[in-house]
């Protein structure tokens, strides 16, 4: 079924009001009476006809206005989408430029210096591999966002054990957390399930854990909680680190937005992790918000629909 535009909705609403007015005019002789009574005298049809002509003229003008309003909204949306697409393309090109330039630089150095000592050669190869892995992560994140934007109907949805997903992620990130003397407190109850896409649900919790490990600071604690509602699960993901400046809170879910660009690239971040989190939460019928915790720390609160 074709979705009604804003102009069509307005046109239909006003025409319904006109129709109700005409119906009242036909059925009742005097709408000012305390109790409306059916008409007994001959209805002044010439007045009704005049009203219908006026209504037809207004309907024509309203329809033209509604069409122009839809065209204006479509133009504005197209301009906004084009602007966002240009910005995204520029950001992608900028993000790809750094690892590609680094890879080419290391490879050129090795090729132009065949007698380079083995230790230096090994360091360059290791750095090249690290940049290639960063490039792979960036392309994977872009692919994930594109699937959510343009191929939602192709995403496989099935019953997913979220409790097990979080257990696996805690185990997978245990070494990285311990290197920074951080502890992940998984307080999720058993049996948290939802019908959704396994890969995207995994991405939600993995990106939040990775983000906390990278930015919460040495010795921080990470806590994951959940509370069941009738049709969804509400999650709380928080740390006791320094939090982030308040002026950045409203923008951290934007694609490629970074609070500290230099540090983010040094840690290997793609700038897309939290954007993936927000889009994946919304795709699973939920909402997400973030705020600083009193006394220090960052808290994400989000919901995931059970079905």
LINGIGI-V869380 format. One record per backbone hydrogen bond with DSSP energy under -1.0 kcal/mol. CO is the residue of the C=O (numbers start at 1). NH is the residue of the N-H. If there is no record, write none. Layout:
# LINGIGI-V869380
co = (CO & CO)
nh = (NH & NH)
This chain:
# LINGIGI-V869380
co = (5 & 6 & 7 & 8 & 9 & 10 & 11 & 12 & 13 & 14 & 15 & 16 & 17 & 18 & 19 & 20 & 21 & 22 & 23 & 24 & 27 & 30 & 43 & 44 & 44 & 45 & 46 & 47 & 48 & 49 & 50 & 51 & 52 & 53 & 54 & 55 & 56 & 57 & 58 & 59 & 60 & 61 & 62 & 63 & 64 & 65 & 66 & 67 & 68 & 69 & 70 & 71 & 72 & 73 & 74 & 75 & 76 & 77 & 78 & 79 & 80 & 81 & 82 & 83 & 84 & 85 & 86 & 87 & 88 & 89 & 90 & 91 & 92 & 93 & 94 & 96 & 97 & 98 & 99 & 100 & 101 & 102 & 103 & 104 & 105 & 106 & 107 & 108 & 113 & 117 & 118 & 119 & 120 & 121 & 122 & 123 & 124 & 125 & 126 & 127 & 128 & 129 & 130 & 131 & 132 & 133 & 134 & 135 & 136 & 137 & 138 & 139 & 140 & 141 & 142 & 143 & 144 & 145 & 146 & 147 & 151 & 152 & 158 & 160 & 160 & 161 & 162 & 163 & 164 & 165 & 166 & 167 & 168 & 169 & 173 & 174 & 175 & 177 & 178 & 180 & 183 & 185 & 192 & 192 & 194 & 196 & 197 & 198 & 199 & 200 & 201 & 202 & 203 & 204 & 205 & 206 & 207 & 208 & 209 & 210 & 211 & 212 & 217 & 220 & 221 & 222 & 223 & 224 & 225 & 227 & 231 & 232 & 233 & 234 & 235 & 236 & 237 & 238 & 245 & 246 & 248 & 251 & 254 & 260 & 261 & 262 & 263 & 264 & 271 & 272 & 273 & 274 & 275 & 276 & 277 & 278 & 279 & 281 & 282 & 284 & 287 & 289 & 291 & 293 & 297 & 298 & 299 & 300 & 301 & 302 & 304 & 306)
nh = (9 & 10 & 11 & 12 & 13 & 14 & 15 & 16 & 17 & 18 & 19 & 20 & 21 & 22 & 23 & 24 & 25 & 26 & 27 & 28 & 39 & 33 & 45 & 47 & 48 & 49 & 50 & 51 & 52 & 53 & 54 & 55 & 56 & 57 & 58 & 59 & 60 & 61 & 62 & 63 & 64 & 65 & 66 & 67 & 68 & 69 & 70 & 71 & 72 & 73 & 74 & 75 & 76 & 77 & 78 & 79 & 80 & 81 & 82 & 83 & 84 & 85 & 86 & 87 & 88 & 89 & 90 & 91 & 92 & 93 & 94 & 95 & 96 & 97 & 98 & 100 & 101 & 102 & 103 & 104 & 105 & 106 & 107 & 108 & 109 & 110 & 111 & 112 & 116 & 121 & 122 & 123 & 124 & 125 & 126 & 127 & 128 & 129 & 130 & 131 & 132 & 133 & 134 & 135 & 136 & 137 & 138 & 139 & 140 & 141 & 142 & 143 & 144 & 145 & 146 & 147 & 148 & 149 & 150 & 151 & 154 & 155 & 196 & 162 & 194 & 165 & 166 & 167 & 168 & 169 & 170 & 171 & 172 & 173 & 177 & 178 & 179 & 182 & 181 & 219 & 222 & 224 & 162 & 163 & 160 & 158 & 201 & 202 & 203 & 204 & 205 & 206 & 207 & 208 & 209 & 210 & 211 & 212 & 213 & 214 & 215 & 216 & 220 & 183 & 240 & 185 & 238 & 187 & 236 & 234 & 306 & 229 & 304 & 227 & 302 & 225 & 300 & 223 & 248 & 249 & 251 & 254 & 257 & 264 & 265 & 266 & 267 & 269 & 256 & 276 & 277 & 278 & 279 & 280 & 281 & 282 & 283 & 286 & 285 & 305 & 303 & 301 & 299 & 296 & 293 & 239 & 291 & 237 & 289 & 235 & 233 & 195)
